[in-house]
Amino acid sequence: MGRIELKDASFTYPNGFLANDHLNLTVEQGERVAIVGQNGAGKTTAVKMMNGLHKPSEGDVFVNGKNTKDYTTAQIAKHVGYVFQNPDDQIFNQSVYAEIAYMPKYYKMNEKEIDKRVRETAALMDIERFLKSNPFEIPYVIRKFVTIAAILATEPEYIILDEPTAGQDLKGIRILVRFLDIMRERGVGVITITHDMEFVAGNFERVVAMADKRIILDGNVRECFGRDDILERSRIKRPQIGEIAGRIGLGRDVLGAGEFVERYRR
């Protein structure tokens, strides 16, 4: 099994702005990690270093032992897929089918394999009925699933999701949860940037909290939501059920309804 490693990695933009300050982080293949923190904490820059969109100004980033400085973004992206927060920043083809098929074609797969991957990933994201549609003419939330399918079609070992639940309804959330479970079964690592703490509490065991361009906590989800100092520094909110549980003396680290009921009964 491989891993992504950030070793004392910093990134400074050409204008001199320091976005990441000496990050040390390891994500194992097959692991599920949520990265949280307020806007400007450095989350997006950090994950862009993971897939080669940014090369560290200091330190190193390794993907399955390969230093990203020695490879092109396209070479690293084959291993670490990145799904943008706004699907319109990623989509550029005139049909959903063509969008999903684009990267497999880029990697010179045969037509039979390309068609297989397009249809399998479309089925996984529940978008088969849109394959002939222009992606810019379908609902925004469906376009988000198109971009996930387009990355999945290359079968990366890791996939990065930037705010995947934004704008999603209950059905969309269920599709995302199923997707996470299938990725775990396949041994695909999933790194998710999100402000949706309910989604984090219900679907992630490990949380990386960031503030002021640094990692301030790398631990389990219960530890993150149980520490007021981390919540304050990273400017994130405890899941609502945890807030309610805390107010009635059940503990502010409650993560779900089942746990709430169990503690209440006790």
N, C-alpha and C positions, 0 to 999 in steps of 0.2 A: 504494500500500500504506500502511496506517495503522500506528500504533504506540501503545503505552501508555508514558507518561512520568511518573515520580515526580521532582519537582523540589524538592529540599530539604524533603521531606515528613516531618513528624513527627506522631505521634498520641498523645494523652494521654486516658486513660479518665476518666470523671466523678469517680472516686475519687482522681484525681491521679496515677495510675500511668502513667509514660511507657513506652510499648510500642515505639515506633519513633522513632529519633533522627536526623533530617536525612538521609533516604534519597534517593539519586540513582540512578535506574535507568531504562533504556529497553528495552522488549521490542518487537521488530518483528513485524508480522503475518506469520504463517507460521513464526515462530521457535519453537524448542523449548528451554525453559529449566527446569533443576532448581534449586529453592531448598532448601538444606540447612542444618542446624544443630541444636543441642540444643533440647529443649523450653524455651520461655521466651525464645528468641533474638529473637522478633518476626516470625517467618515468616508466621503466619496473619493477624496484624494487617496486615502489608504487603499481602498479596494481597486482603484485604477492602477495602483502600483502592483497589485496582485496579478493583473492580467496583461501587464505590459503597456497599457495606455500611457502610463507615466513611468519613467525610470528614476529611481531614487537619486537625489542630489548627493546624499551621503549614505553610507551603509549599503546593504544588499538585500535583494529579494530573490528567493529561490522557489521555483516550481518543479516539484519532483526532482530536486537536485540541480536543476538548470538555473544559472544566474540570468535573470531577465535582461541584464545589460548586454549579454552576448547573443541575444535573439531578437528578431523583429516582433512587433506587436502581433502580427498575423500568426507567427509561429507559436507564441505563448497563448494567444486566444483560442487556438485549437484545443488546448488543455483547460483553460479557464475562460468560460463564456461569461459575458457581461450583458445583462438586460437593463437598459436605461430606464430611468424613472418615467420619462415622457416617451411613449412609443413613437411619436412623430419625429423624434431625434434619431430613430433607428431605421424606420421603414422607408423604403424608396422604390420598391417594385410596384407594378400595376395590378398584381393579383396576389391574394394570400398564398396560393400555391407557389408562385414564383419567389415570393419573399422567403418562404421556408426552404425552398430548394436552392437558394442563391449560394450559401456557403458550402453545401455538399458539392455543388458544381465547381465552386472555386477550388476545392480540394480534389477535383477531377475524379469523383466517384462515377460509377457507371449508372446509366439511366434507370435500370431496374432497382438498384440500391437507393437511388435518390427518391424515386417514387415511393418505395417502401418506407423510407424515413419520414417523408412528408406526411403520408397518411397515418403512420403510427403516432407521430408527435401531435398531429391535428386531433386525433382521437383522444389522446391523453389530456389535451387542453380543451376538449369538447368544442372544437371549432370546425369540424368536418364540413358542415353545411355552408361555410363561408369560403371554401377553397377557391371558388371561381370568382369571388367578389373582389372589388377594388378595396384594399385595406383602408383607404382614406374615406370610404363611404360606409363603413361599419361603425358601430358604437365604440367609444373610447375604451371602455373596459374590455371589449373583445380584442381591440388592437393590442392591448397589453398581453393578452394570451398569445397573439400572433408572434410577438417578439420573443416570448419565452419558447414557443415551438421552434422558431427560427434558430435559436441558440441550441436547443436540445437536439436538433437534427444533425449536429456535428458530433454528438456524443462526447462532450467534454467530461473530464474527471471532476471538475468543479464548476459550479454556476453561481454567479453573483446576481442577486435581485435587489434593485434599488426601489424602495417604497412599493412593493408589489400589491399591497391592499388598498392603496389610494384610489378612491372612487368605486371600489368594489361593493357589490351587494352580497347578501348572505350566500347565494348560489356561487358567486365568484370566490368567496372565501373558502367554501367547501372544496371547490376545484383546486385551489392553492394548497389546502391541507392534504388532499389526496396526492397532489404532485410531490409535496415534501415527503410523504410516506413512500412513494414509489422511488424517489431519488435515494432514500435511505436503503431500500431493498437492493437497488442497483449499485450501491457503494459510491454514489456521487456526492461530493461535498457541496453543501449549500451555505453560502454566506449572504445574509440578508441585512440591508440597511432599512430601518423602519422607525417611524414615530408611533406605530400602533402597538401600544404596550399590551393590549388584550391579546393580540396575535402572538406576541412574544411569549406571554405567560402560558398560553395554551399549547405552543408548538416548539419551543426551544428549551433545551436544558442548559446551554452555555450562552452567556451574554458578555460582550465586550463593550464597556461603557467608555466613551471618550469625552474629553473636555479640554479646552485650551490646547488643541493640537496633539494631545497625548492620550494614552490609554490610562485610565484611572482605576479600572477594575476589569479583571478577566476571571470570571468565576461562574458559579451556577446561578440560575435565574432566581432562585429563592434568596440567595445572598444579595443579589442586586436590588430586588424590590424590598428587602428587609432593612436596607441601610439608608437612613435619611440623608447622611452626608453625601453618598453617591448620587442619590436622586437630585439633591440640591445642586451639586457641582455640575452634573450632566444636564440639568434642566429637563428631566423627564418626569412623568407622573406615574405613580403607582397604579396598577390596574384598579378599576372601580370596585371590584369585589374585595380587593385587599383593603381599600380605604374603609368600606363598610364593615368588614370584619374587625378592623382595628378599632373602630368607634364603639363596637359592642364587646370588646375584650377578647376576641378570638385570635388576635395576632394579625399584624399587617402584612405578613408574608404569605397569606392565603392566595393561591393562584387560580382556583377554579371553583365552580359551583359545587361539585361533588365533595371537594375538600372542605368547603364552607359548611355544608350540611353535616359532614362527619364531625367537625370540631364543635358545631352547635349541639349535636346530640351528646357528645362527651361532656 
